[in-house]
Amino acid sequence: MVNLSRVLFAFILVSVPFSLQAVEKIDINTASLEDLVKIIHIGEARALELISLRPFSFLDDLAKIKGISNLRIEDIKEQGLAWINARNIEYPLGVVFNEILPSPEGADSENEWIELFNKNDFTVNLSGWQIKDTVGRSQTYTFPEGIEINSKGFLVFTRPKTGITLNNDGDSLKLIQPDEKIVDEISYEKAPREESFSLTYSGWVWDNVPTPSAENNQPVQIAEEKPSSAKATEGKEEKQLAAAGQFLHVDSKEDSNNYFVFLMALILAAFSGIIILRLKKKLKVN
């Protein structure tokens, strides 16, 4: 005779794994309205607001939704339905390394810093982003939740905060998004004392006047300025005009002299003709 208790126990052992597998995961950045309302404390109205606020980097970001407190977020986490697949998030570009100070005045361990700049016309949430140095003893700094960089703004991170050492004899840094995409990286060789490595319109240069949390200085061209093509053309035209003026001036003198000679010859010819006519009259009278 079959023992019903044993059969029931065996059925539970077999069915429990399947029931666990049946528990679905709902990616709050991609899920439909129908799926989102399955999450505890998320009704239709909050689901619509959630969709308008995407993407989310962390479940804690659900606090942006009206009526979702930290306690309710803990309930959502405990339920186990909601999750975030970082690979499905489209993170903005335009956040870049802007200036670093590897060899500062004073102790390197206290005064080194890294500066980021946001080129975008909007604020960027840097939660979960990372800065990683790749030379020597590699160190990675992960941005804490809620950290943002304003539009056209700067953020400076000191070595005591990041734990990243900028080697004086050369190093390399990478800026990495939560989906592991490298969005910017820089490398430098031996760092001059008290000079920052700065991004300018002409590229990366060493600058003896660091500008943390401000626009970088532009490199000054020390060499003697060469005339541009426009200036050169202008000078050439001026020389040509001057030469033409001299030529016209000489020609004017020659024309004046020729005209004077011609006029004198004409006067002499006329005077000679008058004299000849008078002589002829006198001869006729005689």
Phi, psi and omega in degrees: 000136183284132177280111184296327181294321179291321178297317180296320180295320179294322179296320179295317180299322182283321186282331182300311178302319180294324179293325178292322179292333183286343179293117183275156174253137184243109177285112186292346179271347183230347186293154178281168178301319181300322180281325183297325182290350177284343180282135181302139180072001179251099174272189183296317181297315180290328177295320177295320178293321178301315181298323181289339183262359179301153000272159174251139177267331180221156176297332179297339179292349177296346177296345177291340181280133181300127178092355179261103180271174178297326178294320179291328175296322176297323176296319180296318179295319181293325178299322174085009179274315186283138175204173181228124174263106185301334182287345180268359182268133175264106182272144182288151172269184175095358172261123189222161168294138183239327182194143176222153179234095183280328186232076186278172171289134183090197184288130178300322184296341182252332193245358175290148177206161179232134181241136174250154177228139179256109181285344188287164176268018180215159178287142180243130176278120184261013180304126178085352176290164182222150167244131182227130172261146192242001182250136181074222179282101185294139180224141180238132176247125179256127181294134180289165181295138175092355180282133183229157174236125185290162175302130182056027184254170181240149172226129181247130180240122182274161180299320177301333181275319185269332185077006182271127178264125176267102184297134181292334182267012176126143181199175179217140181235148175232142173253119189239132177276165182301338177274013177073014177277130177275116185259344177197150176204148179223155176222149177215158176262208186304130184270126175294148182296131175064022176244141179264151175265113192239143176271123179234177180296337180261008180116193181275132180221158172273134185231129181277004175234087179300148182226068179296138179063025179210168179297144180286153175287146177271141180296139180264133180280112185278323182300154179300132184292130176270145181295139177289170180298325180293316180294319181297318179296319180297317179295321179296318179296322179297318179297319180296319179295320179297316179297319179297322179296316179298318180297315179296324181294316179296316180298325180295319178297314181297319179297321180295316180296317180296319179296320180295316179298316179299317181295318179296320179295321179295318179296316180296321179295318179295317180296320178296322180294321178297315181297320181294318179299316179297319179297321179296319179298316180298320179296320179295319180297315180294000000 
